Amino acid sequence: MWGRDEIQIEVVMSRIEKMGRLLAPKSIAFIGGRIAEMAIEKCQGIGFEGEIWPVHPNRTKVAGFACFPSIDTLPSVPDAAYVGVNRNLTVEVVGGLSRMGVGGAVCYAAGFSEMGEAGKQIQQALVAAAGDMPVVGPNCFGLINFLDRTALWPYPFGGTPRGSGVALISQSGNIAMNLTMNLRSVRFSYVIGAGNQAVLGLSDYLEELLNDERVTAIGMYIEGINDLGAFCKAAARAVEQRVPIVVMKVGKTEASAKQSSTHTDSLTGSDELHDALFKRLGIIRVDSLNRLLETLKALELSPVLAGRTIFSLSCSGGEAAIIADLVPEFDLHMPAFSERQMSDLQSQFTDYVTVSNPFDYNTSIWGDQRAQQRCFTSSMQGTHDAAILIYDHPTVEWAGVEEYIMALDAFIAAHKSTGKPAFVICTVSELLPLEIQERLINHGVVPLQGLNDGLSAIGNTASYHEFQRLKMQSMTLPKFAGTAIQQPSRFLDEYTAKQQLRSFGICVPEGALASAENAIAVADKLGYPVVVKAVGEQFLHKSDIGVLLLNLINADEVNEAVTRITRNIAAAGLETPEKFLIEKMVSDVVAEVIVGIKRDQQFGLALVIGSGGIFVELIKDSVSLLLPTDEKSIVDALSSLALQKLLDGYRGKPSGDMAALVAAISAFARYAETHWDTLLEADINPLMVLAEGSGAVAADALIHLAD
């Protein structure tokens, strides 16, 4: 007898196996009134050549097709159905379609889980009615298959059928619709409006799209990920198949997260942890729809970039100045031309032209295609990873427009003769007409629109290719299981917490517990200066209530410290502890780091690394990593922080012991993984980094465990 989980797995697998019929049907039933009729018109418009069967109880014809009164009267079982009726009737219709063995359905109606508890109950009924039938939505526009000329979608859309292209998965139908109408030569293969993901989720769509070799890249507009484990497995498959994924995820602000939740009832989760997840999986994250489009275009059309070095060509000093300012933002680099190139280029110009990168080649060769081609070819014969021509095409009638085309043709010819990856970027996004874009694409040059968005796309493309070269083989999937802990919990006192961390190889200050009476004896034995702290679960934030005193240099100061701490505890209305923690003062500190573990309801345990001590709240310099992690990821995370300047030796100060710091953070991560099922939160603040070769010491520690 199968258990409930086994039955659920069988249902999910059956749905995935059936998705092919839904995405590329030979027959479609359109159920409903005006929305269904609109969907039929769009299906006809894209060139669908299969059977179209409208279903309506009171009409004889819909969109010129003979209408069937019910799904039971259809001539045969359709491959797909578009359900354009109200939410309550949707459940009934989906149940009937599932019993018939229909390949899948799109549910247009809203009013399900995004509308509160009553809507959630109706959505649960929809899931039950669907059984093992794939369902897109509800609360969605539907899907478009440009490759096989199929549309289950009621509203206008752009794009034309092609042999291959990028796919789009969007939790907003309106955004998906708008993106199809782009004038940026982004060529779509599929567009899927995911809606509430009641039955099919993001991972299901990814898996099915990855089955189609005609899909060159996948773009996603998402508000949340409901099944992180399945999403990660699908994304890992995309890495293996070298199909880039570009994501725009909203929910960074509280208002955006709330709007996302009410829109499609998605779990938005921590934005920092989504960032960490995307980086782990080689997914490119963008922050605007324009950059989503430009990055998808660059990834589809660009050859592999070997690195991040570029040079730019323009006949304007202003454009050269702008790009020079922008490239650091996208982690791109503009090294000088080689001496041979400099000599070659300088010989082609008068002394009035300065050869540099970025290169303003001036107007002296404007209109001379032969001279431009020689200049551009010389520029491409170096070691830079990519060439950029800054180019804005006139949109007004002008006799001199042919000279602009000459510049393009010279750049194309130089690209073809050298094989250098080549991009044309316009400074104003509207000034690259579609016919110019297509001209460039046909010759292997990538057209990008807007300097910021274009450079972002090149940087993202370089990042993806770098991930494929360096990280693909060592990629591990995060662990998400066992994230829910609902039981009594406790905080370990600092001494106990440090002893646990010490057992994992983390250095802690030399110290011991002492009563008020023998505190001086313990301090004398340790040697001065020392630190005195109150110990107990109630003293989590010691500085706030004055139960931590530093840099005590003799017995009198230790005695006074114990007295003051005892007095402060009484003033706070707390119970005086039996023991105090006396520790050797850590000196010659290069940098203070905070290393924390936090538990997220979606992501489980995550590691947080940042500037510690007094800088934690002041500069908010931190980065998150999902567990498990490795030393290379920790090093990369540290290098992304402003803190790295201190660790490198800031303004003549000694450099920090990076090896010891990375080892301590790795040990802390291992502690968290070992206590995955009980650890609620933990931090070391500060983890004091000493000079190179001197170690890293956990000066304070907090551990919160479930009982």
Long-range contacts (C-beta under 8 A, 24 or more apart in sequence): 10-132, 11-131, 11-132, 14-132, 15-132, 15-133, 15-134, 15-199, 15-200, 15-204, 16-134, 16-204, 16-207, 16-208, 18-103, 18-104, 18-132, 18-133, 18-134, 19-104, 19-134, 19-200, 19-204, 19-208, 20-103, 20-208, 20-211, 21-79, 21-80, 21-103, 21-104, 22-79, 22-80, 22-103, 22-104, 22-105, 22-134, 22-136, 22-143, 23-143, 23-145, 23-148, 23-150, 23-190, 23-208, 24-145, 24-147, 24-148, 24-150, 25-50, 25-78, 25-79, 25-80, 25-103, 25-150, 26-50, 26-51, 26-79, 27-51, 27-52, 27-53, 27-76, 27-78, 27-79, 27-80, 28-52, 28-53, 28-78, 28-79, 28-80, 28-81, 28-82, 28-150, 28-152, 29-53, 29-54, 29-55, 29-68, 29-71, 29-74, 29-78, 29-80, 29-81, 29-82, 29-97, 29-102, 30-54, 30-55, 30-62, 30-81, 30-82, 30-84, 31-55, 31-56, 31-71, 31-81, 31-82, 31-83, 31-84, 31-85, 31-93, 32-56, 32-82, 32-83, 32-84, 32-85, 32-108, 33-59, 33-84, 33-85, 34-84, 35-84, 35-108, 35-154, 36-62, 36-82, 36-84, 36-154, 37-62, 37-63, 38-154, 38-155, 39-82, 39-84, 39-142, 39-151, 39-152, 39-153, 39-154, 40-65, 42-151, 42-153, 42-154, 42-155, 42-156, 42-157, 43-150, 43-151, 43-152, 43-153, 45-151, 46-144, 46-146, 46-149, 46-150, 46-151, 46-161, 47-149, 47-161, 48-149, 48-150, 48-151, 49-149, 50-79, 50-150, 51-75, 51-78, 53-78, 71-96, 71-97, 71-100, 72-96, 77-101, 77-102, 78-102, 78-103, 79-103, 79-104, 80-104, 80-105, 80-106, 80-150, 80-152, 81-105, 81-106, 82-106, 82-108, 82-142, 82-152, 82-154, 83-107, 83-108, 83-109, 84-108, 84-109, 84-154, 85-109, 86-111, 87-111, 87-112, 87-119, 87-122, 87-138, 88-122, 90-126, 90-138, 91-122, 91-125, 91-126, 91-129, 92-129, 94-126, 94-129, 94-130, 94-133, 94-135, 95-129, 95-130, 97-133, 98-129, 98-130, 98-131, 98-132, 98-133, 99-131, 102-133, 103-133, 103-134, 104-133, 104-134, 104-135, 104-136, 105-130, 105-133, 105-134, 105-135, 105-136, 106-135, 106-136, 106-137, 106-140, 106-142, 106-143, 106-152, 107-135, 107-136, 107-137, 107-138, 107-139, 107-140, 107-195, 107-198, 108-137, 108-138, 108-140, 108-141, 108-142, 108-154, 109-137, 109-138, 109-139, 110-138, 110-139, 111-139, 112-138, 112-139, 112-196, 112-198, 112-265, 113-196, 113-198, 113-265, 114-139, 114-196, 114-262, 114-263, 114-264, 114-265, 120-265, 123-196, 123-198, 126-198, 126-199, 127-198, 127-199, 130-198, 130-199, 133-199, 134-199, 134-200, 134-204, 135-198, 135-199, 135-200, 136-192, 136-193, 136-194, 136-195, 136-199, 136-200, 137-193, 137-194, 137-195, 137-196, 137-198, 138-195, 138-196, 138-198, 139-195, 139-196, 139-264, 140-173, 140-193, 140-194, 140-195, 140-196, 141-173, 141-174, 141-176, 141-177, 141-193, 142-173, 142-193, 143-190, 143-191, 143-192, 143-193, 144-180, 144-188, 144-190, 144-191, 144-192, 145-189, 145-190, 146-188, 146-189, 146-190, 146-191, 147-189, 147-190, 147-212, 147-214, 153-191, 153-193, 156-181, 157-181, 157-191, 158-182, 159-187, 159-188, 159-191, 162-187, 162-189, 163-214, 164-189, 164-214, 164-215, 164-216, 165-189, 165-214, 165-215, 165-216, 165-300, 166-215, 166-216, 166-217, 166-218, 166-219, 166-296, 166-297, 166-300, 167-191, 167-192, 167-209, 167-215, 167-217, 167-218, 167-219, 168-192, 168-218, 168-219, 168-220, 168-221, 169-194, 169-202, 169-205, 169-206, 169-209, 169-218, 169-219, 169-220, 169-221, 169-222, 170-194, 170-220, 170-221, 170-222, 171-195, 171-197, 171-221, 171-222, 171-223, 171-224, 171-263, 171-264, 171-266, 172-221, 172-223, 172-263, 175-221, 175-289, 176-221, 178-289, 179-219, 179-221, 179-289, 179-292, 179-293, 182-293, 183-434, 184-293, 184-294, 184-297, 184-437, 184-449, 185-297, 185-434, 185-437, 185-438, 185-441, 185-447, 186-293, 186-296, 186-297, 187-300, 189-214, 189-215, 189-216, 190-215, 194-222, 194-264, 195-264, 196-264, 196-265, 197-226, 197-264, 197-266, 201-226, 201-227, 201-230, 201-231, 202-226, 202-227, 202-231, 202-234, 203-227, 203-230, 203-231, 203-233, 203-234, 204-230, 206-231, 206-234, 206-235, 206-237, 206-238, 206-245, 207-234, 207-237, 210-234, 210-237, 210-238, 210-241, 210-243, 215-243, 216-243, 216-299, 216-300, 217-243, 217-244, 217-245, 217-246, 217-296, 217-299, 217-300, 218-243, 218-244, 218-245, 218-246, 219-245, 219-246, 219-247, 219-248, 219-292, 219-293, 219-296, 220-245, 220-246, 220-247, 220-248, 220-249, 221-247, 221-248, 221-250, 221-289, 221-292, 222-247, 222-248, 222-249, 222-250, 222-266, 223-249, 223-250, 223-251, 223-260, 223-261, 223-263, 223-264, 223-266, 223-268, 224-251, 224-260, 224-261, 224-264, 224-266, 224-267, 224-268, 224-269, 225-266, 225-267, 225-269, 225-274, 225-602, 226-266, 226-267, 228-277, 228-478, 228-480, 228-602, 228-603, 229-480, 229-481, 232-277, 232-281, 232-477, 232-478, 232-480, 233-477, 235-281, 235-282, 235-283, 236-281, 236-475, 236-477, 239-281, 239-282, 239-467, 239-468, 239-472, 239-475, 240-472, 242-468, 244-284, 244-296, 244-299, 244-464, 245-281, 245-282, 245-283, 245-284, 246-283, 246-284, 246-285, 246-286, 246-292, 246-295, 246-296, 246-299, 246-460, 247-278, 247-283, 247-284, 247-285, 247-286, 248-285, 248-286, 248-287, 248-288, 248-289, 248-291, 248-292, 249-274, 249-278, 249-285, 267-601, 267-602, 269-600, 269-601, 269-602, 269-603, 270-600, 270-602, 270-603, 270-606, 270-624, 272-622, 272-623, 272-624, 273-600, 273-602, 273-603, 273-606, 273-624, 273-626, 275-624, 276-606, 276-623, 276-624, 276-625, 276-626, 277-478, 277-603, 277-626, 280-475, 280-476, 280-477, 280-478, 280-626, 280-633, 281-475, 282-464, 282-467, 282-468, 282-471, 282-472, 282-475, 284-460, 284-463, 284-464, 286-456, 286-460, 288-453, 290-429, 290-449, 290-450, 290-453, 291-453, 291-456, 291-457, 291-460, 294-448, 294-449, 294-450, 294-453, 294-454, 294-456, 294-457, 295-456, 295-457, 295-460, 295-461, 297-446, 297-447, 297-448, 297-457, 298-423, 298-446, 298-448, 298-457, 298-458, 298-460, 298-461, 299-460, 299-461, 299-464, 301-441, 301-446, 302-421, 302-423, 302-446, 302-458, 302-461, 303-421, 303-444, 304-465, 305-385, 305-386, 305-421, 305-458, 305-461, 305-462, 305-465, 306-385, 306-465, 307-385, 307-462, 307-466, 308-332, 308-333, 308-385, 308-459, 308-462, 308-466, 309-333, 309-334, 309-335, 309-383, 309-384, 309-385, 309-386, 310-334, 310-384, 310-385, 310-386, 310-387, 310-388, 310-458, 311-337, 311-357, 311-358, 311-359, 311-379, 311-382, 311-384, 311-387, 311-388, 312-357, 312-358, 312-359, 312-387, 312-388, 312-389, 312-390, 313-358, 313-359, 313-361, 313-375, 313-376, 313-379, 313-387, 313-388, 313-389, 313-390, 313-411, 314-358, 314-359, 314-360, 314-361, 314-389, 314-390, 315-360, 315-361, 315-362, 315-363, 315-366, 315-407, 316-360, 316-390, 317-360, 319-358, 319-360, 319-390, 319-427, 320-358, 320-359, 320-360, 320-390, 321-358, 322-427, 322-451, 323-358, 323-388, 323-390, 323-451, 323-455, 324-358, 326-451, 326-452, 326-455, 327-455, 329-455, 330-455, 330-456, 330-458, 330-459, 331-459, 331-463, 332-455, 332-458, 332-459, 332-462, 334-358, 335-384, 337-379, 337-382, 338-382, 338-383, 341-378, 341-379, 341-381, 341-382, 344-378, 344-381, 345-375, 345-378, 345-379, 348-374, 348-375, 348-378, 357-384, 366-403, 366-407, 367-400, 367-403, 367-406, 368-406, 369-406, 369-407, 369-409, 369-410, 370-410, 372-406, 372-407, 372-410, 372-411, 373-409, 373-410, 373-413, 373-414, 375-410, 376-410, 376-411, 376-413, 376-414, 377-413, 377-414, 377-417, 377-418, 379-414, 380-414, 380-415, 380-418, 380-420, 380-422, 381-418, 384-420, 385-421, 385-462, 386-420, 386-421, 386-422, 386-423, 386-458, 387-411, 387-414, 387-415, 387-420, 387-421, 387-422, 387-423, 388-422, 388-423, 388-424, 388-425, 388-458, 389-422, 389-423, 389-424, 389-425, 390-424, 390-425, 390-426, 390-427, 390-451, 391-424, 391-425, 391-426, 391-432, 392-426, 392-427, 392-428, 392-431, 392-432, 393-426, 393-431, 393-432, 393-433, 393-436, 394-431, 395-430, 395-431, 395-433, 408-436, 408-439, 408-440, 411-445, 412-440, 412-443, 412-444, 412-445, 415-443, 415-444, 415-445, 416-443, 416-444, 421-446, 422-446, 423-447, 423-448, 423-454, 423-458, 424-448, 425-449, 425-450, 425-451, 425-454, 425-455, 426-450, 426-451, 426-454, 427-451, 429-453, 474-630, 474-632, 476-628, 476-630, 478-603, 478-604, 478-626, 478-627, 478-628, 479-604, 479-605, 479-626, 479-627, 479-628, 479-673, 479-676, 480-602, 480-603, 480-604, 481-604, 482-604, 482-676, 482-677, 483-599, 483-600, 483-601, 483-602, 483-603, 483-604, 484-601, 485-599, 485-677, 485-678, 485-680, 485-706, 487-706, 487-707, 488-706, 488-707, 489-680, 489-704, 489-705, 489-706, 489-707, 490-537, 490-704, 490-705, 490-707, 491-537, 491-540, 491-702, 491-703, 491-704, 491-705, 492-537, 492-702, 492-703, 492-704, 492-705, 493-535, 493-536, 493-537, 493-539, 494-533, 494-535, 494-539, 494-581, 494-700, 494-701, 494-702, 495-535, 495-579, 495-581, 496-703, 497-682, 497-701, 497-702, 497-703, 498-698, 498-701, 500-671, 500-703, 501-667, 501-668, 501-671, 501-684, 501-698, 501-701, 501-703, 504-667, 504-668, 504-670, 504-671, 504-674, 505-663, 505-664, 505-667, 506-664, 506-667, 506-668, 506-671, 506-684, 506-698, 507-660, 507-664, 507-695, 507-696, 507-697, 507-698, 508-697, 508-698, 508-701, 509-583, 509-584, 509-585, 509-586, 509-697, 509-698, 509-699, 510-583, 510-584, 511-581, 511-582, 511-583, 511-584, 512-581, 512-582, 513-579, 513-580, 513-581, 513-582, 514-579, 514-580, 514-581, 514-582, 515-578, 515-579, 515-580, 516-562, 516-566, 516-580, 519-558, 519-559, 519-562, 519-580, 519-582, 520-555, 520-558, 520-559, 522-582, 523-552, 523-555, 523-558, 523-582, 524-555, 526-582, 526-583, 526-584, 527-584, 528-552, 528-553, 528-554, 528-585, 529-553, 529-584, 529-585, 529-587, 530-558, 530-582, 530-583, 530-584, 530-585, 531-581, 531-582, 531-583, 531-584, 531-585, 532-558, 532-561, 532-562, 532-565, 532-580, 532-581, 532-582, 533-565, 533-580, 533-581, 533-583, 534-565, 534-569, 534-577, 534-580, 534-581, 535-577, 535-579, 535-580, 535-581, 536-575, 536-577, 538-574, 538-575, 539-574, 539-577, 540-702, 542-700, 545-569, 545-572, 545-574, 550-585, 551-585, 552-585, 558-582, 586-688, 586-690, 586-697, 586-699, 588-690, 588-691, 588-694, 589-688, 589-689, 589-690, 590-646, 590-647, 590-649, 590-653, 590-654, 590-655, 590-656, 590-657, 590-689, 590-690, 590-691, 591-643, 591-646, 591-647, 591-656, 591-688, 591-689, 592-685, 592-686, 592-687, 592-688, 592-689, 593-643, 593-661, 593-684, 593-686, 593-687, 593-688, 593-689, 593-696, 594-622, 594-683, 594-684, 594-685, 594-686, 594-687, 595-664, 595-665, 595-668, 595-683, 595-684, 595-685, 595-687, 596-681, 596-682, 596-683, 596-684, 596-685, 597-668, 597-672, 597-679, 597-681, 597-682, 597-683, 598-681, 599-679, 599-680, 599-681, 604-676, 605-672, 605-673, 605-676, 605-679, 607-665, 607-668, 607-669, 607-672, 608-683, 609-634, 609-637, 609-638, 609-641, 609-665, 610-641, 610-643, 611-641, 611-642, 611-643, 612-685, 612-686, 612-687, 613-685, 613-686, 616-685, 625-669, 627-669, 627-672, 627-673, 627-676, 628-669, 628-673, 629-666, 629-669, 630-666, 631-662, 631-663, 631-666, 634-662, 634-665, 634-666, 634-669, 635-662, 638-662, 647-689, 654-691, 654-692, 655-691, 655-692, 656-689, 656-690, 656-691, 656-692, 656-696, 657-689, 657-690, 657-691, 657-692, 657-693, 657-694, 657-695, 657-696, 658-692, 660-689, 660-690, 660-694, 660-695, 660-696, 661-687, 661-689, 661-696, 663-696, 664-696, 664-698, 675-705, 677-706, 678-705, 678-706, 679-703, 679-704, 679-705, 679-706, 680-704, 680-705, 680-706
